[in-house]
Amino acid sequence: MSLLAQINLWLCAAFLCFLAIAIFFAREVMREQARVNAVGTASLLMDSAQAARNYTSNEIVPAFASRMTPDAPGRSQDTKPAASP
């Protein structure tokens, strides 16, 4: 085997080794970034759900509670449905 062929063989082997190492580290970095991204998205979703829950608890429930009292204006005293024959 000529010297040029041996050099090319060693260079190809070294390139493949470094490529494998680079792929391994890139894969780990991408996994970590994906995990951080997923946690960030989940945090945003949880914050949105909490905001909707707080709004409902603070604004909607009291409004319905005032309408559901028996002495509220506009509400009839007889709330039982008529009996069907």
Backbone as a printed PyTorch tensor [residue, N CA C, xyz], in Angstrom:
tensor([[[  0.8460,  -1.1660,   0.0000],
         [  0.0000,   0.0000,   0.0000],
         [  0.8950,   1.2340,   0.0000]],

        [[  0.5500,   2.1680,  -0.8190],
         [  1.4040,   3.3550,  -0.9470],
         [  1.2250,   4.2650,   0.2650]],

        [[  2.1450,   5.1660,   0.4190],
         [  2.1300,   6.1040,   1.5340],
         [  0.9060,   7.0110,   1.4630]],

        [[  0.5440,   7.4500,   0.2700],
         [ -0.6290,   8.3190,   0.1040],
         [ -1.9140,   7.5940,   0.5060]],

        [[ -2.0430,   6.3310,   0.1850],
         [ -3.2160,   5.5490,   0.5630],
         [ -3.2720,   5.3670,   2.0800]],

        [[ -2.1350,   5.1470,   2.7140],
         [ -2.1130,   5.0010,   4.1670],
         [ -2.5080,   6.3020,   4.8590]],

        [[ -2.0010,   7.4170,   4.3620],
         [ -2.3620,   8.7250,   4.9410],
         [ -3.8550,   8.9670,   4.7820]],

        [[ -4.4000,   8.6890,   3.6090],
         [ -5.8380,   8.8730,   3.3910],
         [ -6.6530,   7.9600,   4.3040]],

        [[ -6.1980,   6.7430,   4.5080],
         [ -6.8990,   5.8070,   5.3890],
         [ -6.9030,   6.3130,   6.8260]],

        [[ -5.7550,   6.7940,   7.3000],
         [ -5.6750,   7.3280,   8.6570],
         [ -6.5110,   8.5950,   8.8070]],

        [[ -6.5010,   9.4310,   7.8080],
         [ -7.3050,  10.6610,   7.8720],
         [ -8.8030,  10.3390,   7.8820]],

        [[ -9.2080,   9.3690,   7.0750],
         [-10.6250,   8.9600,   7.0700],
         [-11.0230,   8.3600,   8.4080]],

        [[-10.1530,   7.5400,   8.9940],
         [-10.4440,   6.9380,  10.2920],
         [-10.5360,   8.0130,  11.3790]],

        [[ -9.6210,   8.9690,  11.3640],
         [ -9.6510,  10.0520,  12.3500],
         [-10.9090,  10.8990,  12.1690]],

        [[-11.2680,  11.1820,  10.9190],
         [-12.4720,  11.9660,  10.6530],
         [-13.7100,  11.2610,  11.1880]],

        [[-13.8030,   9.9610,  10.9580],
         [-14.9580,   9.2050,  11.4370],
         [-15.0210,   9.1720,  12.9620]],

        [[-13.8610,   9.0430,  13.6050],
         [-13.8400,   9.0500,  15.0720],
         [-14.3030,  10.3960,  15.6180]],

        [[-13.7850,  11.4780,  15.0780],
         [-14.1880,  12.8050,  15.5450],
         [-15.6510,  13.0960,  15.2040]],

        [[-16.1060,  12.5950,  14.0930],
         [-17.5100,  12.7690,  13.7320],
         [-18.4210,  12.0480,  14.7220]],

        [[-18.0400,  10.8440,  15.1180],
         [-18.8290,  10.0900,  16.0960],
         [-18.8700,  10.8090,  17.4430]],

        [[-17.7340,  11.3500,  17.8580],
         [-17.6830,  12.1000,  19.1240],
         [-18.5440,  13.3540,  19.0360]],

        [[-18.4640,  14.0670,  17.9240],
         [-19.2570,  15.2850,  17.7480],
         [-20.7490,  14.9670,  17.7440]],

        [[-21.1350,  13.8910,  17.1030],
         [-22.5570,  13.4930,  17.0790],
         [-23.0290,  13.1520,  18.4870]],

        [[-22.2060,  12.4500,  19.2640],
         [-22.5800,  12.0920,  20.6290],
         [-22.8240,  13.3410,  21.4690]],

        [[-21.9030,  14.2990,  21.4280],
         [-22.0610,  15.5090,  22.2310],
         [-23.2080,  16.3820,  21.7230]],

        [[-23.3780,  16.4670,  20.4310],
         [-24.4870,  17.2520,  19.8830],
         [-25.8270,  16.6490,  20.2910]],

        [[-25.8860,  15.3390,  20.3210],
         [-27.1210,  14.6650,  20.7310],
         [-27.4580,  14.9840,  22.1800]],

        [[-26.4690,  14.9630,  23.0430],
         [-26.6950,  15.2900,  24.4540],
         [-27.1340,  16.7360,  24.6250]],

        [[-26.5040,  17.6380,  23.9060],
         [-26.8720,  19.0560,  23.9970],
         [-28.2910,  19.2640,  23.4870]],

        [[-28.6390,  18.6250,  22.3990],
         [-29.9870,  18.7820,  21.8440],
         [-31.0340,  18.1840,  22.7810]],

        [[-30.7320,  17.0740,  23.4340],
         [-31.6640,  16.4980,  24.4120],
         [-31.9010,  17.4630,  25.5700]],

        [[-30.8340,  18.0630,  26.0600],
         [-30.9710,  19.0010,  27.1760],
         [-31.7760,  20.2280,  26.7630]],

        [[-31.5210,  20.7310,  25.5630],
         [-32.2920,  21.8790,  25.0720],
         [-33.7590,  21.5200,  24.8870]],

        [[-34.0410,  20.3350,  24.4040],
         [-35.4260,  19.8950,  24.2380],
         [-36.1170,  19.7690,  25.5920]],

        [[-35.3970,  19.2650,  26.5870],
         [-35.9780,  19.1450,  27.9230],
         [-36.2800,  20.5200,  28.5110]],

        [[-35.3460,  21.4500,  28.3740],
         [-35.5610,  22.8090,  28.8760],
         [-36.7270,  23.4600,  28.1540]],

        [[-36.8300,  23.2600,  26.8610],
         [-37.9240,  23.8210,  26.0800],
         [-39.2620,  23.2330,  26.5170]],

        [[-39.3090,  21.9300,  26.7490],
         [-40.5500,  21.2850,  27.1820],
         [-40.9680,  21.7690,  28.5640]],

        [[-40.0160,  21.9320,  29.4630],
         [-40.3310,  22.4340,  30.8050],
         [-40.8360,  23.8740,  30.7160]],

        [[-40.2310,  24.6760,  29.8580],
         [-40.6880,  26.0580,  29.6830],
         [-42.0970,  26.1230,  29.1310]],

        [[-42.3970,  25.2770,  28.1530],
         [-43.7410,  25.2490,  27.5790],
         [-44.7600,  24.7750,  28.6140]],

        [[-44.4090,  23.7670,  29.3820],
         [-45.3080,  23.2790,  30.4300],
         [-45.5450,  24.3520,  31.4850]],

        [[-44.5200,  25.1050,  31.8010],
         [-44.6720,  26.1840,  32.7730],
         [-45.6250,  27.2540,  32.2630]],

        [[-45.5040,  27.6010,  30.9830],
         [-46.4220,  28.5790,  30.4010],
         [-47.8560,  28.0660,  30.4100]],

        [[-48.0440,  26.8000,  30.0830],
         [-49.3870,  26.2200,  30.1070],
         [-49.9700,  26.2210,  31.5160]],

        [[-49.1560,  25.8720,  32.4920],
         [-49.6350,  25.8710,  33.8720],
         [-49.9720,  27.2820,  34.3460]],

        [[-49.1670,  28.2600,  33.9610],
         [-49.4570,  29.6450,  34.3310],
         [-50.7570,  30.1210,  33.6940]],

        [[-50.9890,  29.7500,  32.4400],
         [-52.2350,  30.1290,  31.7620],
         [-53.4400,  29.4790,  32.4250]],

        [[-53.3110,  28.2070,  32.7710],
         [-54.4100,  27.5180,  33.4370],
         [-54.6780,  28.1200,  34.8090]],

        [[-53.6380,  28.4800,  35.5320],
         [-53.8040,  29.0960,  36.8470],
         [-54.4590,  30.4640,  36.7200]],

        [[-54.0940,  31.2280,  35.6970],
         [-54.7100,  32.5410,  35.4930],
         [-56.1980,  32.4040,  35.1820]],

        [[-56.5440,  31.4380,  34.3520],
         [-57.9530,  31.2100,  34.0350],
         [-58.7170,  30.7620,  35.2820]],

        [[-58.1040,  29.9270,  36.0860],
         [-58.7480,  29.4580,  37.3240],
         [-58.9410,  30.6130,  38.3020]],

        [[-57.9210,  31.4480,  38.4420],
         [-58.0310,  32.5910,  39.3450],
         [-59.1110,  33.5660,  38.8740]],

        [[-59.1650,  33.8250,  37.5780],
         [-60.1860,  34.7180,  37.0470],
         [-61.5720,  34.1550,  37.3140]],

        [[-61.7420,  32.8660,  37.0790],
         [-63.0420,  32.2430,  37.3140],
         [-63.4150,  32.3200,  38.7910]],

        [[-62.4590,  32.0240,  39.6540],
         [-62.7370,  32.0390,  41.0940],
         [-63.0430,  33.4460,  41.6020]],

        [[-62.3450,  34.4310,  41.0760],
         [-62.4890,  35.7930,  41.5860],
         [-63.6010,  36.5910,  40.9170]],

        [[-63.9270,  36.3000,  39.6760],
         [-64.8850,  37.1230,  38.9380],
         [-66.1860,  36.4060,  38.6180]],

        [[-66.1040,  35.2050,  38.1220],
         [-67.2900,  34.5040,  37.6320],
         [-68.0930,  33.8880,  38.7730]],

        [[-67.4330,  33.1930,  39.6770],
         [-68.1400,  32.5310,  40.7770],
         [-68.9120,  33.5340,  41.6280]],

        [[-68.3320,  34.6810,  42.0210],
         [-69.1290,  35.6360,  42.7860],
         [-70.3250,  36.1830,  41.9990]],

        [[-70.1630,  36.3680,  40.6970],
         [-71.2840,  36.8660,  39.8930],
         [-72.4120,  35.8400,  39.8550]],

        [[-72.0960,  34.5850,  39.7000],
         [-73.1240,  33.5510,  39.7080],
         [-73.7090,  33.3670,  41.1050]],

        [[-72.8810,  33.4970,  42.1250],
         [-73.3650,  33.3170,  43.4920],
         [-74.4080,  34.3750,  43.8320]],

        [[-74.2090,  35.6050,  43.3710],
         [-75.1940,  36.6510,  43.6580],
         [-76.4950,  36.3990,  42.9060]],

        [[-76.4330,  35.7660,  41.7700],
         [-77.6540,  35.4450,  41.0160],
         [-78.3730,  34.2310,  41.5710]],

        [[-77.6740,  33.3820,  42.2620],
         [-78.2630,  32.1420,  42.7410],
         [-78.9230,  32.2740,  44.1120]],

        [[-78.8250,  33.4200,  44.7440],
         [-79.4800,  33.5860,  46.0440],
         [-80.9840,  33.6610,  45.8220]],

        [[-81.7720,  33.1210,  46.7440],
         [-83.2250,  33.0800,  46.5540],
         [-83.8730,  34.4620,  46.5530]],

        [[-83.2650,  35.4430,  47.1770],
         [-83.8780,  36.7560,  47.2410],
         [-83.3590,  37.7050,  46.1630]],

        [[-82.6310,  37.1890,  45.1880],
         [-82.1140,  38.0360,  44.1100],
         [-83.2550,  38.4910,  43.2220]],

        [[-83.2570,  39.7530,  42.8060],
         [-84.3280,  40.2310,  41.9330],
         [-84.2990,  39.5210,  40.5860]],

        [[-85.5040,  39.2820,  40.0490],
         [-85.5930,  38.6400,  38.7470],
         [-85.6660,  37.1360,  38.8350]],

        [[-85.6150,  36.6000,  40.0050],
         [-85.6800,  35.1450,  40.1630],
         [-87.0000,  34.7920,  40.8260]],

        [[-87.7030,  33.8680,  40.2380],
         [-89.0050,  33.4960,  40.7980],
         [-88.8020,  32.6380,  42.0350]],

        [[-89.7450,  32.7160,  42.9400],
         [-89.6750,  31.9440,  44.1720],
         [-89.9890,  30.4900,  43.9310]],

        [[-90.8210,  30.1990,  42.9330],
         [-91.1880,  28.8210,  42.6260],
         [-90.2200,  28.2950,  41.5650]],

        [[-89.2500,  27.5130,  41.9800],
         [-88.2330,  27.0060,  41.0510],
         [-88.4910,  25.5660,  40.6580]],

        [[-89.5430,  24.9500,  41.2010],
         [-89.8310,  23.5640,  40.8640],
         [-90.5280,  23.5020,  39.4990]],

        [[-90.1240,  22.5560,  38.6430],
         [-90.7990,  22.4380,  37.3510],
         [-92.1950,  21.8710,  37.5430]],

        [[-93.0560,  22.2250,  36.6270],
         [-94.4280,  21.7330,  36.6880],
         [-94.4330,  20.2380,  36.4250]],

        [[-95.3320,  19.5510,  37.1400],
         [-95.4340,  18.1050,  36.9700],
         [-96.1020,  17.7910,  35.6600]],

        [[-95.5810,  16.8300,  34.9380],
         [-96.1920,  16.4620,  33.6600],
         [-97.1570,  15.2900,  33.8720]],

        [[-98.2970,  15.2860,  33.1710],
         [-99.2890,  14.2190,  33.3810],
         [-98.8730,  12.8950,  32.8350]]])
